[in-house]
C-alpha cells in the first residue's frame, strides 16, 4: 500500500467496530483517532472531511493528496482491494 491511512472512529460505534474487526482479521495496522475523546481529531475530521460522521478513513496518497472515505462497508471494500 503506497498510501497512508488514519481511521477516525470511536469505541461505542457499531459501524466503527465493523471496520476495526475487519482490520484485525486482515492484519492491517493503522493509526486511529477517537473523535469522542479527542476534540482535535473531531475538528480535523469535520474540517477535512466535511462531516463529523464516523467511521471515516483518511487516505493520503504519495503526492500528499487527501481523500476522506465514509461508510463502513465502503472503507472495508476499499481496504480489501488495496491490501490484496
ZARO-964053 format. One line per 5 residues: their letters; for each residue x, y, z of N, C-alpha, C, O, CB. Coordinates in pm, 1 decimal. Each point is the difference from the previous one (the first is absolute). Glycine has a CB too. Layout:
<sites>
a	X:Y:Z:X:Y:Z:X:Y:Z:X:Y:Z:X:Y:Z | ... $
</sites>
This chain:
<sites>
xxxxx	84.1:-117.3:0.0:-84.1:117.3:0.0:89.4:124.7:0.0:78.5:20.2:92.7:-264.0:-145.7:29.6 | 173.9:206.1:-223.0:79.7:121.6:-12.9:-69.0:121.0:61.0:41.2:113.6:-23.3:58.1:-207.7:-183.1 | -201.1:70.7:282.4:-75.9:109.0:60.0:13.2:-7.8:151.4:37.5:-103.1:55.9:-199.7:105.4:-250.2 | 130.6:108.7:258.9:-5.2:2.3:146.0:-144.8:14.6:41.9:-78.5:68.1:-66.0:310.4:32.6:82.9 | -266.5:-164.9:92.9:-138.5:-2.7:45.5:-10.5:40.0:145.8:89.5:-26.4:80.2:-139.0:-151.7:-246.6 $
xxxxx	-61.9:242.4:199.2:-38.6:26.2:138.7:-149.5:-27.8:7.1:-76.8:49.8:-82.3:261.6:127.0:121.0 | -226.1:-256.3:59.6:-141.7:-29.5:18.6:-55.2:87.2:112.2:47.4:-6.3:113.4:-14.2:-231.5:-194.3 | -132.6:318.4:48.9:-71.3:80.1:98.5:-119.5:-82.0:45.8:-79.7:-45.6:-81.9:154.8:267.0:-22.6 | -87.5:-240.2:236.2:-99.3:-91.8:53.2:-19.0:28.1:148.7:66.1:86.7:57.1:-4.9:-262.1:-229.5 | -152.7:100.6:234.2:-7.8:-2.3:145.9:-48.8:-137.2:44.7:-65.8:-71.5:-75.6:20.5:321.0:84.2 $
xxxxx	78.2:-285.1:114.4:-15.2:-136.8:48.2:-142.1:-53.7:-5.2:-19.1:-116.3:-35.5:210.3:161.7:179.5 | -291.2:34.2:-110.0:-137.5:-50.8:11.0:-74.8:-5.1:-133.3:-113.4:-47.9:-4.4:110.7:138.6:234.2 | 62.0:-43.6:-335.7:-66.3:3.9:-130.5:0.7:-139.6:-63.7:107.3:-55.3:-23.9:-38.4:297.8:-6.1 | -186.7:-300.7:2.0:-3.3:-134.8:-57.3:58.9:-6.4:-141.5:55.8:-102.7:-38.5:-257.5:58.4:177.5 | 190.2:150.7:-215.3:57.4:1.0:-134.8:152.6:9.8:7.3:70.6:-57.8:-82.7:-280.8:165.7:-7.4 $
xxxxx	260.0:-34.8:188.8:144.2:6.9:22.9:52.3:-136.4:43.0:107.2:-42.9:-42.6:-125.8:286.2:106.1 | -58.6:-310.9:21.7:38.5:-134.5:43.6:14.5:-92.3:-120.2:93.5:-79.8:-6.3:-211.7:114.9:225.7 | 26.6:-24.7:-314.3:5.5:-82.9:-121.1:132.3:22.1:-73.8:63.1:-95.9:-44.5:-315.1:105.9:24.7 | 293.6:115.1:7.0:124.9:29.8:-70.0:119.7:-49.3:81.4:92.6:-58.5:-56.2:-200.2:259.4:-52.3 | 106.9:-177.9:239.6:111.0:-46.8:83.7:12.0:-151.8:-4.0:111.1:-53.0:-3.1:-141.7:251.9:151.7 $
xxxxx	-81.7:-269.1:-148.6:2.8:-147.1:-8.2:60.4:-44.7:-132.9:78.8:-94.6:-3.8:-282.1:80.7:152.8 | 166.9:81.2:-257.6:59.3:-32.0:-129.7:151.1:21.7:3.4:75.8:-84.6:-47.5:-290.6:148.3:-67.1 | 259.0:49.5:170.7:143.2:29.0:7.3:73.5:-109.2:76.4:108.3:-42.3:-40.5:-157.7:287.6:30.5 | -9.7:-291.3:121.3:60.9:-107.7:78.0:11.1:-127.7:-82.8:105.7:-62.9:-4.4:-198.3:164.1:214.7 | -17.8:-139.3:-276.3:0.7:-123.0:-80.7:100.2:8.1:-114.8:65.0:-99.1:-33.2:-304.9:63.5:92.4 $
xxxxx	252.2:153.6:-119.8:88.6:17.4:-114.9:145.6:25.9:41.0:89.0:1.9:-85.0:-284.5:86.7:-42.1 | 219.1:-68.9:255.8:134.9:27.6:46.7:51.0:137.3:-41.9:119.9:19.3:-19.9:-77.8:-262.0:11.2 | -134.2:337.6:-4.4:35.7:136.3:-39.3:8.9:86.2:125.5:-95.4:10.3:77.1:-17.4:-37.6:-303.5 | 228.2:88.2:244.9:21.4:87.8:114.6:3.1:143.5:-50.7:73.7:31.9:-93.2:55.5:-211.5:220.1 | -208.3:264.6:-66.2:-0.7:140.4:-40.4:-32.9:87.3:119.8:-62.5:-45.9:95.6:-5.9:-17.1:-329.7 $
xxxxx	110.5:189.3:229.0:-34.6:92.1:107.9:-150.7:23.1:4.6:-67.2:3.5:-103.0:291.8:106.9:81.0 | -275.4:-94.9:142.7:-142.4:28.0:19.7:-13.5:124.1:86.6:77.6:21.7:93.0:-137.5:-267.2:-114.6 | -39.0:325.5:-10.2:-29.3:120.6:76.8:-140.9:-13.2:55.6:-94.5:-24.7:-74.9:250.1:167.1:-68.4 | -169.7:-126.2:272.3:-128.3:-11.2:69.7:-65.3:138.0:4.8:44.2:87.5:74.4:39.8:-283.4:65.1 | -187.9:214.8:-218.1:-63.2:131.6:-12.0:-86.0:36.8:120.1:-40.7:115.5:12.7:42.6:-147.7:-256.9 $
xxxxx	-30.3:-62.1:331.9:-77.5:30.9:120.7:90.4:46.3:114.1:-42.7:76.6:86.4:-128.5:-245.5:-156.4 | 294.0:123.1:70.0:92.5:33.5:108.9:103.6:104.9:-38.6:61.0:62.7:86.7:-94.0:-291.7:-1.7 | 52.5:247.6:-214.6:104.3:89.2:-49.2:-65.5:108.8:-85.3:-31.9:-23.0:-116.6:205.2:-164.5:120.0 | -193.0:305.3:54.7:-68.9:107.8:-70.5:79.9:49.7:-120.4:-58.6:47.2:-97.4:-48.4:18.6:313.0 | 239.0:-75.6:-210.3:81.3:38.8:-115.4:-27.9:-95.0:-116.5:-6.4:43.1:-115.2:185.8:51.4:267.8 $
xxxxx	-195.8:-222.4:-123.3:-33.7:-98.1:-104.6:-138.3:28.6:-56.6:-20.7:-8.5:-121.0:164.7:-164.4:233.4 | -237.7:206.6:-26.3:-135.4:33.6:-44.2:2.5:120.2:-95.2:-63.7:-2.0:-105.3:-29.3:-88.4:322.3 | 166.6:194.1:-178.9:9.3:120.3:-84.3:70.0:-30.4:-132.0:-41.7:48.8:-105.1:46.6:93.6:311.3 | 101.6:-223.1:-201.3:71.6:-37.3:-122.1:-92.3:-74.6:-95.4:2.0:25.3:-120.5:213.2:-37.1:249.2 | -295.5:-79.2:-76.6:-95.7:-74.4:-81.7:-103.3:94.1:-61.0:-30.2:-9.1:-119.0:63.7:-193.2:263.8 $
xxxxx	-86.2:290.2:-65.4:-103.2:93.1:-46.3:53.5:94.8:-108.0:-65.4:22.3:-101.9:-42.6:-36.1:327.9 | 225.9:68.5:-202.9:58.7:93.1:-96.4:47.8:-74.5:-125.2:-27.1:42.9:-112.2:96.7:108.7:301.7 | 0.3:-261.4:-170.2:57.6:-72.5:-113.3:-102.0:-74.8:-82.2:-0.3:8.4:-122.8:204.7:-29.2:253.3 | -291.2:-52.6:-62.9:-96.7:-83.1:-70.2:-132.2:68.2:-26.8:-75.7:-42.1:-87.4:183.6:-149.2:191.2 | -135.9:296.5:-28.8:-123.7:73.5:-20.9:-118.6:-52.4:78.8:-106.7:61.3:-0.7:191.9:-10.0:-221.2 $
xxxxx	-68.2:-163.2:289.5:-105.7:-59.2:82.7:63.7:-56.5:126.0:117.6:-36.5:-0.5:-259.5:-18.4:-203.4 | 65.7:47.7:310.5:50.3:-56.2:124.9:-34.4:-148.3:13.3:22.2:-59.0:105.7:-44.2:284.4:-0.7 | -30.7:-285.1:-208.8:-43.6:-140.0:1.1:119.2:-94.8:6.6:101.4:20.9:-66.6:-305.2:43.2:-64.1 | 190.0:-168.1:211.6:100.3:-105.8:6.6:-67.4:-133.1:-31.3:-120.9:-13.4:19.1:257.4:142.7:152.2 | -62.0:-226.3:-218.1:142.8:3.3:-26.6:32.4:78.9:-126.2:-81.8:13.2:-91.0:103.3:-232.8:205.2 $
xxxxx	99.8:271.1:-116.0:50.1:70.5:-117.5:147.8:-34.4:-14.7:77.1:7.9:95.6:-246.7:181.9:-69.0 | 206.6:-227.7:-146.7:139.2:-32.2:-29.8:62.5:116.3:-74.1:-45.9:38.4:-107.5:-5.5:-285.1:98.6 | 156.6:302.8:66.9:77.4:105.8:-65.4:109.5:-69.6:-80.4:81.9:-73.8:54.8:-130.5:246.5:130.8 | 48.3:-148.0:-315.7:95.5:-63.2:-90.7:90.5:109.3:-55.2:-47.8:95.6:-61.0:-115.5:-282.9:0.3 | 293.2:173.6:81.9:95.8:95.4:-54.3:90.2:-74.7:-97.0:69.3:-94.1:38.6:-76.3:237.6:171.9 $
xxxxx	5.8:-101.1:-337.5:80.3:-69.8:-99.4:143.4:50.9:1.3:34.0:90.4:76.2:-238.3:-124.8:-216.9 | 288.4:-24.5:55.5:142.9:30.8:-1.5:28.9:145.8:-32.0:102.8:52.5:42.7:-61.6:-286.0:-110.5 | -129.0:300.1:-6.1:22.9:140.6:-33.6:-61.0:94.9:104.0:3.2:121.7:-18.1:-0.1:-186.2:-223.8 | -58.1:9.6:350.2:-52.8:82.2:108.6:-145.9:38.1:-12.5:-52.2:72.0:85.1:277.1:12.2:-62.3 | -292.2:-130.8:-127.1:-142.9:28.7:-16.1:-80.0:-86.0:96.7:31.9:-116.8:21.9:2.1:177.6:-265.1 $
xxxxx	-137.7:-2.2:300.5:-79.5:-67.1:101.8:-142.3:-22.8:-48.6:-61.9:87.5:-60.5:203.4:16.4:238.4 | -191.7:-224.1:-149.8:-138.5:-37.3:-26.3:-59.0:-49.4:130.9:67.5:-67.4:77.9:-19.2:7.7:-321.7 | -174.2:93.4:267.7:-70.1:-43.2:120.7:-109.9:-96.2:-43.1:-89.0:37.2:-76.5:140.1:181.3:199.9 | -45.1:-342.7:-74.1:-95.0:-102.9:-40.3:-88.1:-36.9:119.2:49.2:-44.6:103.7:112.6:-43.7:-278.0 | -291.6:107.7:158.0:-97.8:-30.3:104.3:-68.9:-133.3:-31.1:16.3:-55.5:-108.6:-52.3:303.3:152.0 $
xxxxx	-39.6:-297.0:51.7:-81.7:-122.5:-9.9:86.0:-124.8:20.9:96.4:-23.6:-72.8:-253.1:141.3:-85.9 | 120.3:-195.8:258.3:79.2:-117.3:37.6:18.3:-98.1:-115.0:111.2:-48.1:-22.2:-194.6:75.5:253.6 | -21.9:-58.0:-304.3:13.1:-95.5:-110.4:90.6:53.0:-110.3:76.1:-76.6:-59.1:-303.7:-9.4:111.8 | 220.9:214.9:-81.2:87.0:59.7:-101.3:146.1:-4.0:44.1:89.0:-26.2:-80.8:-277.5:174.9:8.0 | 212.4:-123.0:199.3:136.4:-5.2:54.2:54.7:-141.7:-10.2:113.1:-20.5:-44.2:-164.9:210.5:201.7 $
xxxxx	-28.4:-287.5:-116.7:43.3:-139.9:-5.5:26.6:-42.5:-144.2:101.5:-63.9:-27.6:-234.0:14.4:235.7 | 43.5:83.7:-299.1:18.8:-34.3:-141.4:128.3:62.8:-54.8:76.8:-65.9:-70.1:-326.5:49.4:41.8 | 271.9:141.8:60.0:118.9:70.2:-48.6:127.4:-67.3:52.4:90.8:-30.9:-77.2:-221.9:246.7:67.6 | 136.8:-237.8:139.0:119.5:-60.0:58.6:20.8:-143.1:-47.0:113.9:-45.0:-11.7:-143.3:191.5:209.8 | -78.2:-218.4:-225.0:11.4:-136.4:-53.6:67.3:2.7:-137.0:81.3:-87.0:-31.5:-288.2:17.2:158.5 $
xxxx	173.4:168.6:-207.3:58.6:10.3:-134.6:147.0:41.1:5.2:82.7:-58.6:-69.8:-308.4:118.4:-19.9 | 259.4:40.1:171.5:138.5:48.8:0.0:94.4:-91.7:76.3:120.6:1.7:-24.6:-209.0:229.0:7.9 | 35.5:-310.8:108.7:83.8:-90.2:77.8:25.5:-131.8:-72.5:87.6:-77.3:38.9:-177.2:182.2:167.8 | 12.9:-129.8:-311.7:12.2:-128.6:-71.4:126.6:-7.1:-81.8:25.4:-100.9:-65.8:-271.8:85.7:56.8 $
</sites>
